[in-house]
């Protein structure tokens, strides 16, 4: 009986630790500089499953010109939602060569699914409206190390 209680306590502790670790924004991710025409983007890079799952959740603000680049192992249809995300965002679904295939404006704290129109390995999230204000749309190309191009 004591062994079962110990295991239960251990599992609860681990679950609480995981939940607690994900209750705040992740701020210590690596960064990469990207460019979209004359515009520079300072992007945090979410490349592990855990980093991608947390994304920009729990952030109260994000400076203009900053974003988050999600990197996946292989190209596939990528779908995003905004659970626990407090900021309105626009997602750019991006091919290996940096071409934006489609953009999706996303409302905070919703579970609506926003998907790529083609298989992609990259998704760049920026503050909602950033792409539109800069004239960046589907067919525009991002540059930077992840896409094998200089800025």
N, C-alpha and C positions, 0 to 999 in steps of 0.2 A: 504494500500500500504506500509506504513512504517513497519507494522508487517511482511509482506512478505519479505521486504528488510532485516529486522533484522534476520529472519529465514535463509535467503540465506547466509548472512554474518556469522551466527553461524555455519551453515553446512560447509561453506568454511574454516572457522577457524578450525573446528574439523578435516576436511580432511587434511588440511595443517599440523596440529599438528601430525596426524598419519603418514603422509608421511615423515615429518621431523624426527619423532622419529625412523623411520626405515631406515634413510639415512646413518646411521653409524653402526659400529659393536657393538654387544651386548657383553660386557666384564664382567658383574657382575653376571653371573650365578653361581649357586652352583657347587661344584666340587666333584668328586669321584675318588678314586684310583682304577684302575683295573690292572690285570696282565694277560699276555699272555705268559705262560711258565715262563722264567726268566725275561721277559721284563715288566717294569712298564709303565702304561699309566696314566697321569693326565688328566682327562676328565671333561670338563664343561658339565653340564646336562641340556638339553633342554626338558622340560616336559609339558609345556603348549602349546596350539595351536599357540600362538603368538611367543613363543620362538622357536618352531620347524619351523615355517614359515620363520623366519629370519635366523636361523642357523648360518653358518659361512660367511654369506654375508658381503661384504665390508671390509673384513680383508685383509691387505696387506702381512701379514706373520703369521706363527704359529710355535712356537718352536717344534723341534723334541721331540717326547715323549708326546706331548700334542694332544688332540683331542676333539671331541664333541660327547657325547652319547645322542641320541634321544630316548626318552621313550614314548611309546604309551600306551593307556589304554587297548587295547586288540590286540591279534595277528591277523594280516591280511597281505595281500600283501602290502608292502611298496615300494613306488617309489619316487626317488629323482631326482632333476635336479639342474643345477648350475647357474641359472639366478642371476646376481649380485654377484656371488662368484668369487673372483679374484685368488684364489689358486687352483692348481690341487690337487684333493683329491682322496682317495680310500675309498669307503664305504664298511663296513663289516655288513652284515645282520645277526642278532644274535637271536637265540631262547631264551626262558625263562631260560634254564639251562646254557646259555653262549656259546653254540655251534654255530660256524660260518657256515651258510648254503651256502653263496656265497659272493664273493667280486666283486666290480665293480670300475674300474678306471674311473674317471670323469674329463672331460676337463672344464677349467674355462669358465664362461660366455656363456654357451650353454643351450639350452632347451631340450637336449636329455634326455629321461627318462631312469633311471637305477633302476631296480626293484629287489625285493627279489624273489628267486626261490620257496620259501615256505612262509607261514604266519609267521611273526615275530613281536615281540614287541619292539625290540631294533635295532638301527642302530648306529654303531660307525664310525665316519669319522676321518680319519688321513691324514697327508700329503701323496700325491701319492707316492707309492713305499715303504712306511714304513712297511706294512705287508710282502711284498715280501722280503725285506732286512732281516727281522727277521725270515723268513721261516714259517710264519703264513699263513695258507690257509683254504679253506673250510674243515670242519671237526675238525679244531683246536678249543680249548675251552678257553674262557675268564673266569676269576674268579673275584669276587668282590661282594659287597653288593647287587647290583641290580639283580644278578643271584643267590643269596642265598648261596654264597660260600665265604669262607675267601680268602684273596689274597694269 
